[in-house]
């Protein structure tokens, strides 16, 4: 999906965001690169084809997307903040070996059962993060141990 598709435009409009070339490019990148990129990664990738794009514009665009519910801001690790176009309910897993972030399906009802808030509190956002080693890194370390 390129940055100028009707899907990108309608997605932005559906979230109350006025489409611009920069906003469509950033959202297009998020939609096509489901790797939970950082703002720096997005800027580096887009700056090649959009030399006038500034880091400030990327950061401000991502902030707008987060505020309007068009993207999620993930702070799984203190080293960097990454972004996710998929705003559906799901958890995230950060592999401490390879640094990749994975989507983990989650049952919304089971999550509610686990979340106990004091009386009078109401949550409109829950973030569930896991950290450890992904199955690929675990398999690599097991192979090394056998060698």
N, CA, C and O of each residue as an XYZ file, in Angstrom:
588
protein
N       0.850     -1.181      0.000
C       0.000      0.000      0.000
C       0.892      1.240      0.000
O       1.695      1.415      0.916
N       0.771      2.081     -0.983
C       1.576      3.299     -1.035
C       0.929      4.398     -0.202
O      -0.209      4.265      0.249
N       1.659      5.467     -0.007
C       1.186      6.561      0.848
C      -0.031      7.274      0.266
O      -0.769      7.919      1.010
N      -0.263      7.175     -1.052
C      -1.351      7.920     -1.665
C      -2.598      7.073     -1.945
O      -3.423      7.492     -2.757
N      -2.771      5.945     -1.339
C      -3.937      5.116     -1.624
C      -5.181      5.716     -0.984
O      -5.097      6.430      0.015
N      -6.343      5.415     -1.576
C      -7.590      5.867     -0.954
C      -7.749      5.318      0.473
O      -8.366      5.959      1.323
N      -7.188      4.127      0.727
C      -7.273      3.558      2.074
C      -6.590      4.456      3.103
O      -7.116      4.667      4.196
N      -5.422      4.981      2.751
C      -4.692      5.867      3.656
C      -5.468      7.154      3.888
O      -5.602      7.614      5.022
N      -5.971      7.721      2.819
C      -6.730      8.966      2.921
C      -7.979      8.760      3.771
O      -8.237      9.532      4.694
N      -8.754      7.721      3.463
C      -9.993      7.494      4.219
C      -9.692      7.140      5.672
O     -10.448      7.520      6.566
N      -8.600      6.416      5.922
C      -8.232      6.080      7.296
C      -7.957      7.353      8.099
O      -8.421      7.493      9.231
N      -7.210      8.269      7.511
C      -6.918      9.532      8.198
C      -8.198     10.327      8.429
O      -8.433     10.820      9.533
N      -9.018     10.453      7.407
C     -10.277     11.202      7.540
C     -11.177     10.567      8.592
O     -11.798     11.273      9.387
N     -11.251      9.231      8.599
C     -12.066      8.525      9.601
C     -11.615      8.809     11.030
O     -12.402      8.689     11.968
N     -10.356      9.183     11.193
C      -9.823      9.503     12.516
C      -9.742     11.009     12.766
O      -9.078     11.458     13.700
N     -10.417     11.774     11.930
C     -10.471     13.222     12.131
C      -9.177     13.941     11.803
O      -8.903     15.007     12.353
N      -8.379     13.369     10.913
C      -7.082     13.943     10.549
C      -7.140     14.409      9.099
O      -7.475     13.634      8.203
N      -6.811     15.678      8.873
C      -6.786     16.219      7.525
C      -5.563     15.653      6.797
O      -4.431     15.853      7.238
N      -5.788     14.947      5.679
C      -4.645     14.364      4.954
C      -3.735     15.433      4.353
O      -4.203     16.412      3.771
N      -2.455     15.231      4.502
C      -1.436     16.044      3.825
C      -0.428     15.048      3.264
O      -0.458     13.871      3.622
N       0.449     15.499      2.405
C       1.450     14.591      1.813
C       2.290     13.932      2.901
O       2.558     12.733      2.840
N       2.708     14.719      3.903
C       3.543     14.174      4.967
C       2.760     13.173      5.822
O       3.277     12.105      6.150
N       1.537     13.505      6.178
C       0.726     12.616      7.001
C       0.415     11.318      6.271
O       0.454     10.240      6.865
N       0.104     11.424      4.969
C      -0.173     10.212      4.198
C       1.081      9.347      4.081
O       0.994      8.120      4.108
N       2.234      9.978      3.952
C       3.479      9.221      3.845
C       3.783      8.493      5.148
O       4.154      7.319      5.128
N       3.630      9.173      6.276
C       3.897      8.544      7.576
C       2.897      7.412      7.830
O       3.289      6.325      8.256
N       1.613      7.660      7.573
C       0.620      6.611      7.784
C       0.831      5.461      6.800
O       0.699      4.294      7.170
N       1.155      5.785      5.562
C       1.449      4.746      4.581
C       2.598      3.871      5.027
O       2.568      2.655      4.838
N       3.611      4.480      5.619
C       4.751      3.718      6.127
C       4.306      2.789      7.267
O       4.672      1.614      7.298
N       3.515      3.329      8.197
C       3.041      2.500      9.303
C       2.181      1.336      8.809
O       2.268      0.225      9.332
N       1.356      1.600      7.805
C       0.469      0.564      7.281
C       1.230     -0.542      6.554
O       0.835     -1.707      6.604
N       2.306     -0.185      5.890
C       3.043     -1.176      5.109
C       4.227     -1.793      5.857
O       4.712     -2.855      5.467
N       4.689     -1.160      6.900
C       5.825     -1.674      7.683
C       5.332     -1.991      9.091
O       5.458     -1.174     10.003
N       4.783     -3.160      9.254
C       4.157     -3.569     10.514
C       5.199     -4.053     11.525
O       4.972     -5.029     12.240
N       6.337     -3.366     11.579
C       7.457     -3.772     12.418
C       7.572     -2.935     13.687
O       8.571     -3.036     14.400
N       6.577     -2.117     13.980
C       6.596     -1.223     15.135
C       7.801     -0.281     15.065
O       8.648     -0.280     15.959
N       7.871      0.522     13.992
C       9.040      1.389     13.808
C       9.087      2.553     14.794
O       8.067      2.979     15.335
N      10.295      3.047     15.006
C      10.478      4.260     15.800
C      10.292      5.461     14.880
O      10.263      5.316     13.658
N      10.167      6.643     15.471
C      10.056      7.869     14.679
C      11.313      8.060     13.832
O      11.231      8.506     12.687
N      12.457      7.730     14.385
C      13.723      7.855     13.654
C      13.749      6.938     12.435
O      14.213      7.338     11.367
N      13.252      5.707     12.589
C      13.220      4.770     11.464
C      12.292      5.285     10.365
O      12.611      5.202      9.179
N      11.148      5.815     10.773
C      10.204      6.358      9.797
C      10.836      7.538      9.061
O      10.772      7.619      7.835
N      11.442      8.442      9.811
C      12.088      9.606      9.203
C      13.177      9.163      8.218
O      13.222      9.643      7.085
N      14.042      8.259      8.645
C      15.148      7.801      7.783
C      14.636      7.179      6.488
O      15.208      7.394      5.419
N      13.553      6.406      6.591
C      13.004      5.746      5.406
C      12.337      6.748      4.462
O      12.492      6.645      3.245
N      11.607      7.703      5.001
C      10.848      8.637      4.168
C      11.678      9.804      3.647
O      11.380     10.360      2.590
N      12.712     10.170      4.384
C      13.530     11.330      4.009
C      14.195     11.142      2.646
O      14.459     12.114      1.938
N      14.461      9.902      2.287
C      15.094      9.609      0.999
C      14.223     10.109     -0.158
O      14.727     10.736     -1.090
N      12.926      9.834     -0.097
C      12.036     10.244     -1.178
C      11.368     11.602     -0.917
O      10.787     12.195     -1.826
N      11.454     12.090      0.331
C      10.881     13.387      0.691
C      11.948     14.212      1.411
O      11.889     14.349      2.633
N      12.915     14.762      0.686
C      14.036     15.463      1.331
C      13.630     16.669      2.178
O      14.384     17.079      3.061
N      12.463     17.235      1.927
C      12.028     18.387      2.721
C      11.345     17.971      4.026
O      11.021     18.824      4.853
N      11.128     16.684      4.213
C      10.501     16.181      5.438
C      11.453     16.380      6.618
O      12.629     16.026      6.540
N      10.939     16.945      7.706
C      11.778     17.161      8.887
C      11.440     16.145      9.966
O      10.353     15.567      9.982
N      12.386     15.942     10.860
C      12.143     15.057     11.998
C      10.998     15.592     12.852
O      10.184     14.823     13.364
N      10.942     16.902     12.999
C       9.875     17.522     13.788
C       8.508     17.184     13.200
O       7.568     16.895     13.941
N       8.394     17.219     11.889
C       7.127     16.883     11.243
C       6.746     15.436     11.526
O       5.581     15.147     11.800
N       7.703     14.535     11.463
C       7.428     13.120     11.743
C       6.965     12.968     13.189
O       5.959     12.307     13.446
N       7.680     13.567     14.132
C       7.294     13.468     15.547
C       5.913     14.069     15.792
O       5.091     13.477     16.492
N       5.658     15.247     15.215
C       4.350     15.896     15.398
C       3.226     15.083     14.750
O       2.124     15.001     15.293
N       3.502     14.493     13.609
C       2.508     13.662     12.922
C       2.188     12.429     13.754
O       1.018     12.076     13.905
N       3.194     11.774     14.291
C       2.973     10.591     15.122
C       2.216     10.949     16.404
O       1.379     10.178     16.874
N       2.511     12.103     16.953
C       1.774     12.568     18.137
C       0.306     12.774     17.796
O      -0.569     12.368     18.561
N       0.026     13.400     16.654
C      -1.349     13.602     16.206
C      -2.052     12.267     15.989
O      -3.191     12.088     16.421
N      -1.380     11.325     15.319
C      -1.967     10.004     15.086
C      -2.327      9.329     16.403
O      -3.391      8.721     16.522
N      -1.452      9.435     17.380
C      -1.696      8.818     18.690
C      -2.871      9.493     19.381
O      -3.750      8.815     19.914
N      -2.896     10.815     19.377
C      -3.986     11.559     20.022
C      -5.338     11.264     19.388
O      -6.352     11.239     20.085
N      -5.369     11.040     18.075
C      -6.615     10.804     17.359
C      -6.991      9.319     17.285
O      -8.020      8.966     16.708
N      -6.159      8.455     17.869
C      -6.463      7.027     17.874
C      -6.164      6.319     16.568
O      -6.644      5.208     16.343
N      -5.381      6.941     15.705
C      -5.027      6.331     14.425
C      -3.812      5.422     14.542
O      -3.555      4.618     13.647
N      -3.068      5.538     15.625
C      -1.890      4.706     15.878
C      -1.689      4.614     17.388
O      -2.210      5.424     18.154
N      -0.923      3.613     17.790
C      -0.575      3.456     19.200
C       0.895      3.798     19.390
O       1.742      3.460     18.563
N       1.177      4.467     20.487
C       2.556      4.722     20.872
C       2.931      3.661     21.891
O       2.248      3.497     22.902
N       4.011      2.940     21.630
C       4.445      1.870     22.517
C       5.736      2.275     23.214
O       6.709      2.654     22.561
N       5.741      2.195     24.511
C       6.956      2.460     25.275
C       7.285      1.182     26.043
O       7.149      1.115     27.265
N       7.717      0.185     25.302
C       8.018     -1.119     25.889
C       9.381     -1.089     26.564
O       9.601     -1.749     27.579
N      10.263     -0.337     26.003
C      11.639     -0.289     26.469
C      12.040      1.176     26.590
O      11.657      1.995     25.755
N      12.795      1.505     27.607
C      13.184      2.894     27.841
C      14.117      3.437     26.761
O      14.331      4.647     26.691
N      14.677      2.568     25.917
C      15.607      3.005     24.882
C      14.926      3.752     23.744
O      15.489      4.693     23.184
N      13.715      3.329     23.406
C      13.045      3.991     22.287
C      11.541      3.788     22.370
O      11.041      2.852     22.994
N      10.852      4.695     21.722
C       9.397      4.635     21.612
C       9.108      4.200     20.180
O       9.695      4.727     19.235
N       8.205      3.240     20.025
C       7.846      2.820     18.672
C       6.339      2.972     18.475
O       5.600      3.247     19.420
N       5.904      2.789     17.243
C       4.513      3.069     16.899
C       3.891      1.891     16.172
O       4.568      1.149     15.461
N       2.580      1.733     16.365
C       1.838      0.611     15.805
C       0.564      1.129     15.164
O      -0.247      1.789     15.813
N       0.396      0.827     13.896
C      -0.819      1.211     13.162
C      -2.020      0.406     13.645
O      -3.150      0.891     13.577
N      -1.796     -0.823     14.135
C      -2.879     -1.692     14.596
C      -3.340     -1.225     15.975
O      -2.656     -1.456     16.973
N      -4.491     -0.573     16.029
C      -5.003     -0.038     17.295
C      -5.982     -0.995     17.973
O      -6.600     -0.644     18.978
N      -6.123     -2.205     17.425
C      -7.009     -3.184     18.061
C      -6.379     -3.648     19.380
O      -5.191     -3.434     19.619
N      -7.185     -4.283     20.226
C      -6.673     -4.773     21.501
C      -5.727     -5.945     21.268
O      -6.123     -6.982     20.735
N      -4.492     -5.769     21.669
C      -3.504     -6.836     21.628
C      -2.324     -6.433     22.504
O      -2.134     -5.256     22.810
N      -1.542     -7.418     22.899
C      -0.355     -7.174     23.720
C       0.868     -7.110     22.804
O       0.776     -7.374     21.605
N       2.006     -6.756     23.387
C       3.252     -6.695     22.643
C       4.346     -7.440     23.402
O       4.366     -7.472     24.632
N       5.251     -8.035     22.636
C       6.377     -8.777     23.192
C       7.658     -8.214     22.594
O       7.796     -8.145     21.372
N       8.591     -7.813     23.443
C       9.889     -7.297     23.004
C      10.943     -8.368     23.254
O      11.149     -8.794     24.390
N      11.607     -8.799     22.188
C      12.701     -9.758     22.337
C      13.960     -8.978     22.712
O      14.409     -8.104     21.969
N      14.516     -9.304     23.865
C      15.700     -8.599     24.357
C      16.959     -8.986     23.585
O      17.970     -8.289     23.670
N      16.911    -10.106     22.819
C      18.079    -10.505     22.031
C      18.119     -9.801     20.676
O      19.109     -9.150     20.343
N      17.044     -9.929     19.894
C      17.045     -9.365     18.529
C      16.416     -7.977     18.451
O      16.587     -7.285     17.448
N      15.680     -7.549     19.505
C      15.090     -6.213     19.539
C      13.777     -6.072     18.793
O      13.219     -4.975     18.743
N      13.264     -7.159     18.209
C      11.995     -7.074     17.478
C      10.823     -7.013     18.449
O      10.880     -7.545     19.557
N       9.757     -6.350     18.001
C       8.520     -6.263     18.771
C       7.464     -7.069     18.014
O       7.266     -6.887     16.813
N       6.792     -7.961     18.740
C       5.788     -8.837     18.146
C       4.412     -8.514     18.716
O       4.281     -8.168     19.890
N       3.376     -8.631     17.860
C       1.991     -8.520     18.323
C       1.586     -9.848     18.944
O       1.872    -10.914     18.397
N       0.922     -9.778     20.087
C       0.425    -10.965     20.783
C      -1.092    -10.830     20.900
O      -1.578     -9.881     21.516
N      -1.855    -11.774     20.312
C      -3.312    -11.702     20.441
C      -3.724    -11.789     21.909
O      -3.073    -12.466     22.704
N      -4.788    -11.112     22.254
C      -5.251    -11.136     23.645
C      -6.777    -11.112     23.670
O      -7.417    -10.411     22.886
N      -7.326    -11.872     24.561
C      -8.773    -11.912     24.748
C      -9.151    -10.743     25.645
O      -8.732    -10.677     26.800
N      -9.947     -9.820     25.110
C     -10.308     -8.588     25.823
C     -11.019     -8.898     27.144
O     -10.787     -8.214     28.142
N     -11.874     -9.910     27.163
C     -12.602    -10.269     28.385
C     -11.649    -10.803     29.455
O     -11.788    -10.467     30.631
N     -10.686    -11.630     29.055
C      -9.709    -12.150     30.018
C      -8.852    -11.024     30.577
O      -8.487    -11.040     31.753
N      -8.532    -10.052     29.740
C      -7.764     -8.903     30.200
C      -8.543     -8.120     31.243
O      -7.973     -7.681     32.241
N      -9.833     -7.942     31.024
C     -10.671     -7.239     32.011
C     -10.687     -7.972     33.346
O     -10.674     -7.344     34.404
N     -10.714     -9.300     33.294
C     -10.716    -10.097     34.524
C      -9.422     -9.892     35.313
O      -9.428     -9.936     36.543
N      -8.322     -9.670     34.608
C      -7.030     -9.482     35.259
C      -6.851     -8.075     35.820
O      -6.073     -7.865     36.751
N      -7.564     -7.130     35.258
C      -7.416     -5.736     35.639
C      -8.380     -5.398     36.764
O      -9.597     -5.396     36.577
N      -7.829     -5.115     37.917
C      -8.650     -4.760     39.075
C      -8.335     -3.315     39.445
O      -7.252     -3.002     39.939
N      -9.301     -2.453     39.196
C      -9.139     -1.042     39.524
C      -9.912     -0.724     40.799
O     -10.943     -1.340     41.071
N      -9.426      0.223     41.571
C     -10.185      0.641     42.754
C     -11.548      1.192     42.367
O     -11.731      1.691     41.256
N     -12.479      1.103     43.262
C     -13.833      1.602     43.007
C     -13.777      3.068     42.595
O     -13.045      3.863     43.184
N     -14.550      3.410     41.588
C     -14.613      4.787     41.110
C     -13.637      5.090     39.982
O     -13.681      6.175     39.403
N     -12.754      4.144     39.660
C     -11.790      4.332     38.573
C     -12.325      3.658     37.313
O     -12.965      2.608     37.373
N     -12.047      4.283     36.179
C     -12.436      3.702     34.898
C     -11.266      3.830     33.939
O     -10.704      4.913     33.779
N     -10.902      2.736     33.304
C      -9.773      2.729     32.374
C     -10.281      2.787     30.941
O     -11.234      2.094     30.584
N      -9.646      3.612     30.128
C      -9.974      3.624     28.713
C      -8.798      3.149     27.862
O      -8.871      3.148     26.633
N      -7.716      2.747     28.526
C      -6.553      2.224     27.816
C      -5.783      1.290     28.738
O      -5.502      1.625     29.888
N      -5.451      0.129     28.224
C      -4.617     -0.819     28.946
C      -3.504     -1.266     28.015
O      -3.761     -1.627     26.867
N      -2.282     -1.245     28.495
C      -1.147     -1.708     27.706
C      -0.527     -2.903     28.411
O      -0.235     -2.852     29.606
N      -0.332     -3.964     27.670
C       0.272     -5.170     28.234
C       1.519     -5.482     27.421
O       1.444     -5.738     26.220
N       2.672     -5.457     28.095
C       3.948     -5.690     27.443
C       4.628     -6.891     28.076
O       4.586     -7.079     29.292
N       5.250     -7.691     27.240
C       6.070     -8.803     27.694
C       7.479     -8.565     27.186
O       7.666     -8.010     26.103
N       8.467     -8.977     27.957
C       9.866     -8.894     27.544
C      10.505    -10.247     27.773
O      10.205    -10.928     28.753
N      11.371    -10.626     26.882
C      12.062    -11.906     27.011
C      12.762    -12.236     25.717
O      13.334    -11.359     25.071
N      12.718    -13.512     25.332
C      13.343    -13.949     24.089
C      12.291    -14.594     23.199
O      11.504    -15.429     23.645
N      12.292    -14.192     21.933
C      11.323    -14.745     20.973
C      11.704    -16.182     20.639
O      12.792    -16.645     20.982
N      10.794    -16.881     19.964
C      11.023    -18.287     19.656
C      12.234    -18.483     18.752
O      12.914    -19.504     18.852
N      12.517    -17.524     17.870
C      13.668    -17.645     16.980
C      14.979    -17.525     17.764
O      15.919    -18.283     17.525
N      15.041    -16.586     18.685
C      16.254    -16.405     19.496
C      16.431    -17.557     20.489
O      17.556    -17.976     20.764
N      15.332    -18.061     21.017
C      15.413    -19.234     21.904
C      15.965    -20.434     21.139
O      16.803    -21.174     21.654
N      15.491    -20.622     19.909
C      15.969    -21.741     19.093
C      17.454    -21.585     18.786
O      18.199    -22.565     18.812
N      17.892    -20.359     18.495
C      19.308    -20.116     18.227
C      20.164    -20.446     19.444
O      21.205    -21.091     19.318
N      19.727    -20.006     20.616
C      20.525    -20.247     21.824
C      20.552    -21.731     22.176
O      21.546    -22.211     22.721
N      19.491    -22.464     21.878
C      19.482    -23.906     22.133
C      20.444    -24.615     21.191
O      21.119    -25.562     21.594
N      20.513    -24.163     19.930
C      21.444    -24.764     18.968
C      22.886    -24.514     19.399
O      23.740    -25.393     19.286
N      23.148    -23.288     19.900
C      24.520    -22.963     20.334
C      24.913    -23.821     21.533
O      26.058    -24.259     21.640
N      23.965    -24.059     22.432
C      24.262    -24.853     23.627
C      24.577    -26.291     23.268
O      25.338    -26.952     23.974
N      24.001    -26.787     22.174
C      24.235    -28.174     21.768
C      25.540    -28.318     20.987
O      26.050    -29.431     20.860
N      26.088    -27.236     20.465
C      27.321    -27.307     19.681
C      28.538    -27.489     20.549
O      29.655    -27.567     20.037
